[in-house]
Amino acid sequence: MIKVFIIDDHQMVIDGLQLLLSNEKGIVVVGTANSGKEGLSKLKEIEVDVILLDINMPEMNGIETCKKILLQKEECKIIAVSMHKEGSLIKLMLASGAKGYVLKNAGKDEIIDAIESVYNGETFLDDTVNEIILNGVVNKVKSNYFPFPTLSRREKDVLNCILDECTTQEIADKLNIGFGTVETHRRNMMIKLGARNTAGLVRIALEYGLDKSE
């Protein structure tokens, strides 16, 4: 029996994955958590084979969570389950120790295939993810390679405000967007660039000129 643990900050996603796996022979969901910190705490108490891990989570993102889980339980197999399609982010998650990467629009068969594959020691990337990585390799050969995902125009706007030392409320007022939207953009940029906090985001931005990159 493959013991699965789910970490996602959206309860609806957890409920959906639990329902999807509920009647599957050979697979049992042994626990869930709504954050990386909660997951790390619960994993100390139970035996787990495969972890389905979201990337975009507040406080501790999936990349950092993945690294900490493997320090605690190196035998666990981690599958990133995310809506992010950035090739560099996929590679960063795999470099952090994940054995699989599946997009959140994946069907039941794909999720089960991923769980069984990583449990048996294989690496699993769904067809879309494979294509994204392949296209990234081709584009790297064809053009000057930029080592990070491209930021959206709105993310660059938020980044420039952060570099100008604006507060979250000041950024929201300046760009005429919601306070929560600013925080979402900030969190997405930190995930894309592997930054642990705003200070790290600023350092990476200045080092690589991300605010000016196209």
C-alpha positions as CSV (number, residue, x, y, z in Angstrom):
1,M,0.0,0.0,0.0
2,I,1.5,3.4,-1.1
3,K,1.0,5.9,1.7
4,V,0.4,9.4,0.4
5,F,0.5,12.8,2.2
6,I,-0.9,16.0,0.6
7,I,0.4,19.5,1.3
8,D,-1.6,22.4,-0.2
9,D,-2.8,25.7,1.1
10,H,-6.2,25.3,-0.6
11,Q,-8.5,22.9,1.1
12,M,-10.5,22.4,-2.1
13,V,-7.4,21.0,-3.8
14,I,-6.8,18.7,-0.9
15,D,-10.4,17.5,-0.9
16,G,-10.3,16.9,-4.6
17,L,-7.1,14.9,-4.5
18,Q,-8.4,12.8,-1.5
19,L,-11.6,12.1,-3.4
20,L,-9.6,11.2,-6.6
21,L,-7.5,8.7,-4.6
22,S,-10.2,7.4,-2.2
23,N,-11.1,4.3,-4.1
24,E,-7.8,3.5,-5.7
25,K,-6.4,0.1,-4.8
26,G,-2.9,0.2,-3.5
27,I,-2.9,3.9,-2.5
28,V,-4.1,5.4,0.8
29,V,-4.0,9.1,1.9
30,V,-2.5,9.0,5.4
31,G,-2.6,12.7,6.1
32,T,-2.8,16.3,4.8
33,A,-1.6,19.8,5.7
34,N,-2.4,23.3,4.6
35,S,1.1,24.7,4.9
36,G,4.7,23.6,4.7
37,K,5.2,24.2,8.4
38,E,2.2,22.1,9.3
39,G,3.3,19.4,6.9
40,L,6.8,19.2,8.4
41,S,5.3,18.9,11.9
42,K,2.8,16.2,11.0
43,L,5.4,14.2,9.0
44,K,7.4,13.7,12.1
45,E,4.7,11.4,13.5
46,I,3.7,9.3,10.5
47,E,5.2,7.0,7.9
48,V,4.8,8.3,4.3
49,D,6.0,7.1,0.9
50,V,4.9,9.8,-1.5
51,I,4.1,13.5,-0.9
52,L,2.0,15.6,-3.2
53,L,3.3,19.1,-2.7
54,D,2.0,22.5,-3.8
55,I,4.6,25.2,-4.7
56,N,2.8,28.5,-4.2
57,M,2.1,28.6,-0.5
58,P,2.5,31.5,2.0
59,E,5.2,31.6,4.7
60,M,7.1,28.6,3.3
61,N,6.9,27.9,-0.4
62,G,7.1,24.4,-1.9
63,I,10.8,24.6,-2.9
64,E,11.9,25.4,0.7
65,T,9.4,22.8,2.0
66,C,10.7,20.1,-0.3
67,K,14.3,20.6,0.8
68,K,13.3,20.5,4.5
69,I,11.1,17.4,4.1
70,L,14.0,15.5,2.5
71,L,16.3,16.6,5.3
72,Q,13.8,15.1,7.7
73,K,12.7,12.1,5.6
74,E,15.1,11.5,2.8
75,E,13.3,8.3,1.8
76,C,10.1,10.2,0.8
77,K,9.3,10.7,-2.8
78,I,8.0,14.2,-3.6
79,I,5.7,15.2,-6.5
80,A,5.2,18.9,-7.1
81,V,1.5,19.5,-8.0
82,S,1.3,23.0,-9.4
83,M,-0.3,25.4,-11.8
84,H,3.1,27.0,-12.7
85,K,4.5,26.2,-16.1
86,E,7.8,28.0,-16.0
87,G,10.6,25.7,-17.2
88,S,13.1,27.2,-14.8
89,L,10.8,26.7,-11.9
90,I,10.2,23.1,-12.8
91,K,14.0,22.5,-13.0
92,L,14.4,24.3,-9.6
93,M,11.8,22.1,-8.0
94,L,13.5,18.9,-9.4
95,A,16.9,20.3,-8.3
96,S,15.5,20.6,-4.8
97,G,14.8,16.9,-4.7
98,A,11.3,16.4,-6.2
99,K,10.9,13.2,-8.2
100,G,7.9,14.4,-10.2
101,Y,6.1,17.4,-11.5
102,V,2.4,17.4,-12.4
103,L,0.2,20.3,-13.4
104,K,-3.0,20.9,-11.4
105,N,-5.2,20.2,-14.4
106,A,-3.8,16.6,-14.6
107,G,-6.4,13.8,-14.7
108,K,-6.8,10.9,-12.3
109,D,-4.8,8.5,-14.4
110,E,-1.9,10.9,-14.6
111,I,-1.8,11.5,-10.8
112,I,-1.9,7.8,-10.1
113,D,0.8,7.1,-12.7
114,A,2.9,9.8,-11.1
115,I,2.5,8.3,-7.6
116,E,3.3,4.8,-8.7
117,S,6.2,5.9,-10.8
118,V,8.1,7.8,-8.1
119,Y,7.2,5.1,-5.5
120,N,9.1,2.7,-7.8
121,G,12.1,4.9,-8.0
122,E,11.4,6.6,-11.3
123,T,11.1,10.3,-12.2
124,F,7.7,11.4,-13.5
125,L,7.0,14.5,-15.6
126,D,3.7,14.7,-17.4
127,D,3.6,15.3,-21.2
128,T,3.1,19.1,-20.8
129,V,5.9,19.5,-18.4
130,N,8.2,17.4,-20.6
131,E,7.4,19.7,-23.6
132,I,8.0,22.8,-21.5
133,I,11.5,21.5,-20.5
134,L,12.3,20.4,-24.1
135,N,11.3,23.8,-25.5
136,G,13.5,25.5,-22.9
137,V,16.4,23.5,-24.0
138,V,15.8,24.4,-27.6
139,N,15.4,28.1,-26.8
140,K,18.6,28.0,-24.8
141,V,20.5,26.8,-27.9
142,K,18.8,29.3,-30.2
143,S,19.2,32.4,-28.0
144,N,21.1,34.0,-25.2
145,Y,20.1,32.0,-22.2
146,F,18.5,33.9,-19.2
147,P,18.7,31.8,-16.1
148,F,15.4,32.8,-14.5
149,P,11.8,32.8,-15.6
150,T,10.6,35.9,-17.3
151,L,8.6,38.2,-15.0
152,S,5.2,39.5,-16.2
153,R,4.8,43.2,-16.8
154,R,2.7,43.6,-13.6
155,E,5.3,41.6,-11.6
156,K,8.0,44.0,-12.9
157,D,5.9,46.9,-11.8
158,V,5.6,45.5,-8.3
159,L,9.3,44.6,-8.2
160,N,10.3,48.1,-9.2
161,C,8.1,49.5,-6.4
162,I,9.7,47.1,-3.9
163,L,13.2,48.3,-5.1
164,D,11.9,51.8,-4.4
165,E,11.3,50.7,-0.9
166,C,7.5,51.2,-1.1
167,T,5.3,49.4,1.4
168,T,2.7,46.9,0.3
169,Q,-0.1,49.5,0.7
170,E,1.9,52.1,-1.2
171,I,2.4,49.7,-4.1
172,A,-1.3,48.8,-4.1
173,D,-2.2,52.5,-4.2
174,K,0.4,53.4,-6.9
175,L,-0.6,50.5,-9.2
176,N,-4.3,50.7,-8.4
177,I,-4.5,47.0,-7.3
178,G,-5.6,45.3,-4.1
179,F,-3.3,44.8,-1.1
180,G,-3.7,41.0,-1.5
181,T,-2.9,41.2,-5.2
182,V,0.5,42.8,-4.4
183,E,1.3,40.1,-1.9
184,T,0.3,37.4,-4.5
185,H,2.7,39.0,-7.1
186,R,5.4,39.2,-4.4
187,R,5.0,35.6,-3.5
188,N,4.9,34.4,-7.1
189,M,8.2,36.2,-7.8
190,M,9.8,34.7,-4.7
191,I,8.8,31.3,-5.9
192,K,9.9,31.8,-9.5
193,L,13.3,33.1,-8.4
194,G,13.9,30.8,-5.4
195,A,14.0,33.7,-2.9
196,R,13.2,33.0,0.7
197,N,12.1,36.5,1.6
198,T,11.8,40.1,0.2
199,A,15.5,40.8,0.9
200,G,16.5,37.8,-1.2
201,L,14.1,38.9,-3.9
202,V,15.8,42.4,-4.0
203,R,19.3,40.8,-4.0
204,I,18.5,38.6,-7.0
205,A,16.7,41.4,-8.9
206,L,19.7,43.7,-8.5
207,E,22.2,41.0,-9.3
208,Y,20.6,39.9,-12.5
209,G,18.8,43.1,-13.5
210,L,15.4,41.4,-13.5
211,D,13.5,44.6,-13.4
212,K,15.0,45.5,-16.8
213,S,14.9,42.0,-18.4
214,E,12.4,41.4,-21.3
